[in-house]
Amino acid sequence: MARILRSPNGPPYRRERLDTPDGDFLDLDWGPEPSSDSPIALVLHGLEGSSSRRYVRNICRELFVRGIWPVALNFRGCSGEPNRRPRYYHSGETGDPQFILELLRHRFPGRPIGALGFSLGGNVLLKLLGEESSDIRGRLDSAVAISVPYDLAAGSQLLEQSRMGRFYAAYFLRSLKHKVRLKQELLSPVLDLNTVLNSQTIWEFDDVATAPLAGFENAATYYAESSSFKFLGDIGVPTLLIHAEDDPFLPAQAIPRTEALDNPMIQLVIHPVGGHVGFLEGTPRKPSFWAEVEGARFLAEQLNGDAR
């Protein structure tokens, strides 16, 4: 329901293409700048998302209203054009957002910088915060993560155990396989394309495509090394985690309550209902999306002292 009721409108974007150190490219979509000294927030989308997704447009609007300059990163292959290298993004790939945060800090040394990630983007963000805990303060001041699949193996298994989960998984698989077909010539020397295109679950796809492309032995190893719950204890900047117990991407018992509560830098907010990147409130004529509103409010409070 939230996917339908979110407005497709949002602040206008200005696209910037950046060349990466390994010969690929990343597309950033900049929202409007509220003022010449506004804080900045980097937005990371979820699996097979992009800056054009309604939840990304909505958070960019919420951030702008609160005086924050939003910039949305499109992960490799997600901006409407195949990327140049065989590798894609994945749930543990932190090099690209780290590259962007370093660029933002270099360009805007005096401005507070925050980040907000949805789902896969949230997992990437939390892993980056944990693994770079000793240096991250120089690049990032605060963070928000919404509907994160903290335990990737448990989440992948749950997707196959419910009707809604299988619906999501089928959608993602179609999109992932489409991108493989677009890059057949580039990928055929490194992947068994028949096996990849015949995969029936997200786990199978990750086992024969994501893992080998990213240098993991198999999907199980990829999930174990990339799951963000194991990095929460090392996060050293104020971070808000928002999750729903009925999220079809993660069993409720896998929500990392202990890991979050043991770190004073983390605020964990759990709702019994909210689905995956949903948290719908209001009426069909005037819907509100609580997680995005609260995420923008938290960043505004942390970055510019605005507690509205």
LINNORKA-V580981 format. One line per field, one symbol per residue. ss: DSSP state (2 for helix, 1 for strand, 0 for the rest). phi: phi as a letter, one per 30 degrees, with the letter a starting at -180 (. if undefined). psi: psi as a letter, one per 40 degrees, with the letter a starting at -180 (. if undefined). A space follows every 10 residues. Layout:
ss = ???
phi = ???
psi = ???
//
This chain:
ss = 0222200000 0001111110 0000111111 0000000011 1111000000 0002222222 2222200111 1111000000 0000000000 0000222222 2222222000 0011111102 2222222222 2000022200 0111110000 0222222220 0022222222 2222222222 2202222000 0022222000 0222222222 2222000022 2222220222 2222000111 1111000000 0222002222 2000011111 1000000001 1100001112 2222222222 22220000
phi = .dddddddda ddccdbccdc dcicbbcccd ddcdadbddb bdccdcehca dddddddddd ddddecicdd bcdcdeiccj beddcddcda dcdcdddded dddddddbdc cdbbbbbche dddddddddd dcedcdedcb caabbchdde cdddddddec cbdddddddd dddedddedd ddbeddcedc bddddddcdc bdeddddcbe dddcicdadd dedddcdded cddcdcbebc cbbcdcddca dedcdddded ddcddccccc cdblichchd bibedbdbce dddddddddd ddcbiccd
psi = dddddhieia iiihhhhhhi deeaiihhhh aihdiefiii hhhhiahfai eeiddddddd dddddefhhi hhhhiheeee hiididiaii eehedddddd dddddddgde iihiihhhbd dddddddddd dfddeddedh diihhhfhgd hdddddddde eidddddddd dddddddddd ddfdddddee igddddeeie iddddddecd dddeeidadd ddddeehede eddeheihhh hhihdeheeh ideehgdddd deheehhhhh idieahfcfh iaiddgiigd dddddddddd dddeehe.
//
